Structure formats: structure tokens, C-alpha cells
Amino acid sequence: MLAKITIADYMTKNIMTVKQNTDALSAIKQLLSHKITCAPVLDSKGTLVGMFSERDCMKVVLDSTYNQGMSGKVEDFMSKQILSVDAESSIVDLAEKFQDTSLRSYPVFEDKKLVGIVSRTDVLKALVSIK
């Protein structure tokens, strides 16, 4: 039964994204106000080019400590290595994937299009709701 549950069943579909040229401090404030841990970063064409996470936010803040001022764009700090999952993949397979990484969420694609984001919390909700 669990193996038939897909990521699409539990992913967040209405996602907050940021543009790569957004001021990093502004992006941090957006993450905090939305109470999320990361956001997909899009270029001017709407293509996913990175992820801006809490870890990246820490780099911004630490960099500002040494440089006496917060400046820079999201693209200067974002993670450019994009690890993603397919919307129709098994939630159980994703749970196993989460065990082997420090990532807290993945962008979700369907037919090469960004359709959502899935977090560890989403996976836990899925697994607990079945029991």
C-alpha cells in the first residue's frame, strides 16, 4: 500500500520561489515570513537554476559579519547543484533517499516542469497517515 503513494500526493504545490537576482537579505526575509526552509531559484525565463536554503542564508549572514554589511544576490549564495525528484515516484523511495542526505526538501518535477516541493515533513505525514 505504501509503495503506491506518490510524491505528488503529499508535495506542496503552491510554492514560493525567488529570482536569482533577488537581494539575498530580501530572500531570507521571505523564507522566514513563509516559515519555510528553502525555495527554488528561477532565472528570468522561469527555469530552475538553484535552491536557496537555510544553509545558504547562514552563508549570507556570516559573510556580512566579515564584510560589515549584508549584500549580494541569491545567485551568489544559492546551491547550484539541483537534486530533484519525479512527482510520480514512490513516497517510500523518497523516505529512503532522505535517510542518505542532509537535504530537507527536493524540488518536484513532472514532464520536465517544476510542479512542487516535497520536504521531510511531507514524507513523515504520508507515512504516518497510512499506519
C-alpha positions as CSV (number, residue, x, y, z in Angstrom):
1,M,0.0,0.0,0.0
2,L,2.7,2.5,1.0
3,A,4.7,1.8,-2.2
4,K,1.7,3.1,-4.3
5,I,1.7,6.5,-2.6
6,T,3.4,9.0,-4.9
7,I,5.3,12.2,-4.1
8,A,2.5,14.1,-5.9
9,D,0.0,13.0,-3.3
10,Y,1.9,14.9,-0.5
11,M,4.1,17.6,-2.1
12,T,3.4,21.2,-1.6
13,K,2.1,22.5,-4.9
14,N,1.8,26.2,-4.2
15,I,5.5,27.0,-3.8
16,M,7.3,30.2,-3.1
17,T,10.2,30.8,-5.5
18,V,12.8,33.5,-5.7
19,K,14.6,35.0,-8.7
20,Q,18.3,34.6,-8.9
21,N,18.9,38.3,-9.0
22,T,16.9,38.9,-5.8
23,D,18.7,40.6,-2.9
24,A,19.8,37.8,-0.6
25,L,18.6,39.6,2.6
26,S,15.2,40.1,1.0
27,A,15.1,36.3,0.1
28,I,16.0,35.4,3.7
29,K,13.1,37.6,5.0
30,Q,10.8,35.8,2.5
31,L,11.8,32.4,3.8
32,L,11.3,33.5,7.4
33,S,7.9,35.1,6.7
34,H,6.7,32.0,4.9
35,K,8.2,29.7,7.6
36,I,9.9,27.5,5.1
37,T,13.5,26.1,4.9
38,C,14.3,26.6,1.3
39,A,13.0,28.0,-2.0
40,P,13.6,27.1,-5.7
41,V,15.6,29.8,-7.5
42,L,14.4,30.7,-11.0
43,D,16.1,32.6,-13.8
44,S,14.4,35.3,-15.9
45,K,12.9,32.6,-18.1
46,G,11.4,30.7,-15.1
47,T,13.9,27.9,-15.3
48,L,15.1,26.3,-12.0
49,V,18.8,27.3,-11.6
50,G,19.3,26.5,-7.9
51,M,17.9,26.2,-4.4
52,F,18.2,28.9,-1.7
53,S,18.2,27.2,1.7
54,E,18.7,28.0,5.4
55,R,22.3,26.8,5.0
56,D,22.8,29.4,2.2
57,C,21.2,32.0,4.4
58,M,23.8,31.3,7.0
59,K,26.5,31.9,4.4
60,V,24.9,35.3,3.7
61,V,24.8,36.3,7.4
62,L,28.3,35.1,8.1
63,D,29.6,36.8,5.0
64,S,28.0,40.0,6.2
65,T,29.7,39.7,9.6
66,Y,33.1,39.8,8.0
67,N,32.2,42.4,5.4
68,Q,30.3,44.8,7.6
69,G,27.1,44.7,5.6
70,M,24.7,42.3,4.0
71,S,24.8,42.5,0.3
72,G,24.7,40.1,-2.6
73,K,22.2,38.4,-4.8
74,V,20.6,35.0,-4.2
75,E,22.7,33.6,-7.1
76,D,25.9,34.5,-5.1
77,F,24.9,32.1,-2.3
78,M,22.4,29.5,-3.7
79,S,23.2,25.9,-4.1
80,K,23.6,25.3,-7.8
81,Q,23.7,21.5,-7.7
82,I,20.0,20.7,-8.1
83,L,18.8,17.3,-6.8
84,S,15.2,16.7,-7.7
85,V,12.5,14.0,-7.7
86,D,9.8,13.0,-10.0
87,A,6.2,13.6,-9.0
88,E,5.1,10.0,-9.7
89,S,8.0,8.4,-7.6
90,S,7.1,6.4,-4.5
91,I,7.0,8.3,-1.2
92,V,8.7,5.2,0.4
93,D,11.6,5.6,-2.1
94,L,11.9,9.2,-1.2
95,A,11.9,8.4,2.5
96,E,14.9,6.1,1.9
97,K,16.6,8.9,-0.1
98,F,16.1,11.4,2.7
99,Q,17.9,9.0,5.1
100,D,21.1,9.2,3.0
101,T,21.2,13.1,2.7
102,S,21.2,16.2,4.8
103,L,18.8,17.8,2.4
104,R,15.5,18.8,3.9
105,S,13.5,19.1,0.7
106,Y,13.6,18.5,-3.0
107,P,12.0,20.3,-6.0
108,V,9.5,18.1,-7.7
109,F,9.2,17.7,-11.5
110,E,6.6,16.3,-13.8
111,D,7.3,16.2,-17.5
112,K,10.4,18.4,-17.0
113,K,8.3,21.1,-15.3
114,L,8.7,22.3,-11.7
115,V,5.4,21.4,-10.1
116,G,6.1,21.4,-6.3
117,I,8.4,20.8,-3.5
118,V,8.5,18.0,-1.0
119,S,10.0,18.0,2.5
120,R,10.9,15.5,5.1
121,T,7.8,16.7,7.0
122,D,5.6,15.9,3.9
123,V,7.1,12.4,3.8
124,L,6.5,11.8,7.5
125,K,2.9,13.0,7.2
126,A,2.4,10.5,4.3
127,L,4.0,7.6,6.2
128,V,2.2,8.2,9.5
129,S,-1.2,8.7,7.8
130,I,-1.1,5.2,6.4
131,K,-0.4,3.4,9.6
